[in-house]
Each structure stands twice: as structure tokens, then as C-alpha cells.
Amino acid sequence: MSTTPPQYKHTELTFQVMVDASPNALILVNEKGKIAYTNAFVEKLFQYERSEIIGQEIEILIPARFKSHHPGHFNSFFKNPKARMMGVGRELYAIKKDKTEFPVEIGLNPIVTVDGNLVLASIIDISERKKAEERFRLVVESASSAMILVDKKGVIRLVNTQTEKLFRYRREELLGQKIEILIPNEIRGNHPKYRKEFSKNPEVRSMGSGRDLYAIDRDANKFPVEIGLNPIETSDGHMVLASIIDITERKKAEENSRNYTKKLENKNKELEQFTYIASHDLQEPLKSITGLSEILIEEYGDLLDQEGRDSLSFLNESTERMKELITALLNYTRLGQKSKLEQIDCNELIKAVKEDLASSISHANTSFEIDTLPTLYGYPTELRLLFQNLINNAIKFRKKERPSIVKISAQKQSKAWQFKVEDNGIGMDMKFSGKIFTIFQQLNSKEEYSGSGIGLAHCKKIAELHDGDICVESTPGEGSSFFFTISTKIK
């Protein structure tokens, strides 16, 4: 007859039901290291029938290379039995009936029974976790920037090859070190505080927003960096994956850009001073010369011979020419200085230009073929001047023996509108196509075709003001086609 108390049998039955219902493999081992009980999940995980392993030594489930050390670890546990994870800091493996090894995580819990002290081992197959960790390591290793995994204590747990290259340390020299080893002395003391602040609110973000960040390499060389922080949840707890980029070249480029901008600002100031001089100081002497020559002609013209009167007349014409050139130069330097971007209906703009040039158009008997043109953002005064110069050129350089025709069209490109202004005038040799957009350059004689030689230079500057450009295609005797672009994303 059984002497086991009924309440104990009830407790034992409850324990068995609970153990069998567990989703983890559970094995009960006695002080002699023999398996006293297993649940159903053990059969599934290790591929043994329960009857095959109960009563066997626990080493049946341990790979041969670890068996010699296991009894010592087992005995140490029973000397100080308490709930804990087995093999902290080491990788643990188990072996199935078919001799397949797999990584495991083991939790140990001491249990006191009437039959003596036992240990309940909870075994989890972490093969998938290991695969995920390996994939993570491969991703980190293949990254183009330095990647460093740091735990909550600031200890470096993982680095990639780019980290070794950037900081000139070997990998084994960094692993286990505090992250502060890579931080300059002058800010190293404050860094643990920043780490703690980040751990309170971990989120993907850039580090040091609004201030310059620096790191140091093995030789204590300091260099500017850009750092991205990514909180990572691992089997070892919360960690931070830091992405570090050396931005030395970017900083140099920014400094060069600032220096270049400063030089441009100085040049603009010089240009403003020149404009003032040109508009006042240079024109005043010209007015004096003009006034004096007019007095000489009026008061002493009868005393001069024809050659003298012609010389004074030539002096007057030259002075007027100089005044025109100065005015043209002033207009060129002022282009875009006080203009504001506005929405422009180019159809209405061309209509206004034709009204401005109505007398010249009528005199030259010029006809127009104009496609439907776009509405866009631009500088109204400058864009009007661009079309005016191109139409005026078409009229000026027409062939006298045939009616003048001007065609205007526009085509949408990916980031701009391309306009085409085509004429059937005298045309030009394409070897001069670059020269015509240079200030004060003229291909034809001033006697035959008047002008300052600045109109097409205006056109080029206006196109560039709209983040565009201008070019020409021409055939002597047949005409010219001017193409210019107006960006749809003017800044």
C-alpha cells in the first residue's frame, strides 16, 4: 500500500501537468546528474522518446567537446543552488539524438522535494536568434560607414572594418573598451551624461544636433564627424548602434564655400562702388566735354575750317557714344538686383514687347509666328528685356530683300522651359557663336548696324539669373535660332 500523502500526490500531478504544458523544453535533474523527468517539448526538441532519456545522465544531451567540463559546473551549482542563467558569457550548445548540435539558452532553478534536491533546467533553442544576429553582423560589417554597437554601460560590443580603418585601431583593441576612448579629452567627461540622457528617451536621431562633433583616432588625431544613433534591442539588453562618418572633406568644402561667398560679397561691394563712380564721376567729365565742344562750335565755328568743325563734331559723337556705353554698362550691372520673382504669362509678355517695338516692327514689315507660351515664375522686367533684345536683333539683322519673320515657341523639359526665338535674317558663322554673348562684342560694323554690343550679353545674364542658359544655331544668309532655358525651380 502506498504511503505517499494524498496532498503530495495532488501536488505532484499538478506539477506534471504544468511542466508538460510549458512551451519550453524542461528537464528535471537530480543531484547525481541523472534525468528524473522531462516534458513533451523535450521529445520534440531533442528527438528522443521520454523513456529513452529518463534515468540517463544529463551529458547525453551535451556535445562531446563540452562533456569533460560539465560535471564540475553541475557540482558548483548544487553547492550554491539559486535561480540563474547557465553559462553567462559563454555560448552553449546541445546535441540531438541524430548528433545535430544547436545553440541553446539555459535557465536553472533549484527545487527541494521529499526525494532530495533537484534542478529544473529550461532549455530554449536559439538557432533563429543566432542566425538573426549573424545577419545583423553581416549588415554592420558591410556598411560603408564606421558602425559601433555600444551597451547601456557604454562598452563597445561590436565594430566593423570601417571602424578599424577610421580610428586606426584593431578590432580586438576596441571590443570591451568604453566608447569614450574615441572621444577627445576636452569633451570626454560630459559624454556619460549624454549617454544616460539618450537611454531615457532612445530613438533614431542624429547626435549633437546644432553643434560640431569630433572624434579621435588611435594617434589622438582629432577630426569632425557626423553621428547617427539607433537604439537596438538584443538578447543582452538595450544597446545603441552608432553610425560614424568622417566629414573632414565636407568641412573643407564648406569653409571654401564660405570663403568664396565672402569674396563674392567683397566683389559685389566693389561693383557697387564702380557703379556709383560710373554713374556720377565718369559721366560728369563727359558732360563737361560735350558742353565745351558745343560752345566751341556755336561761338567759334565760323573761325574754324571744315576740318576743325569735323573734329569737334567727331568729339561730340564720341562723347555721346561713351555716355551710351556707360549707361549700357550700368544697366548690365543692375540686372536682377532689385527684382522679385513673379508669375508671368509669357503670351502677355510678348504682346507687351511687340507694342514697345511697334514702330521698328512696322518699319521692317516683320511678321510673327508665336506658339502658345507657358506661364511661369521669373523676373518680369528682366525676362521682358531678354525677349525684347532677341526680337530687336531679329529686326536689326534682317535681310533687306525679303520680309522679316520671327518665330517664338517653348518646350517643357524635365526641370525647365526651353524657349526658341527664330529669325530668317542674315545669320552668322558658328565659329563666332561664343563671342556674341560677350559684353561689348559686335560681329558687324558699327556704321552698318548701330548698337552698344551689350544686348546678347544682357540675354545671357538674364538666362543665368533664371538658372538657365542661352545658345545659338545659325547659318549665314538663312537666319538664326536662339535657345534659352528658364528653370522651373528658381531659387
Helices and strands as residue ranges (DSSP letters): H 6-21, E 25-30, E 35-38, H 40-46, H 50-53, G 58-61, H 64-67, H 70-79, E 84-85, E 92-95, E 101-113, E 116-125, H 127-142, E 146-151, E 156-159, H 161-167, H 171-174, G 179-182, H 185-188, H 191-200, E 205-206, E 213-216, E 222-234, E 237-246, H 248-279, H 283-300, G 301-303, H 306-334, E 342-345, H 346-356, H 358-364, E 366-370, E 375-378, H 380-396, E 404-412, E 416-423, G 430-432, G 435-437, H 455-465, E 470-475, E 479-487
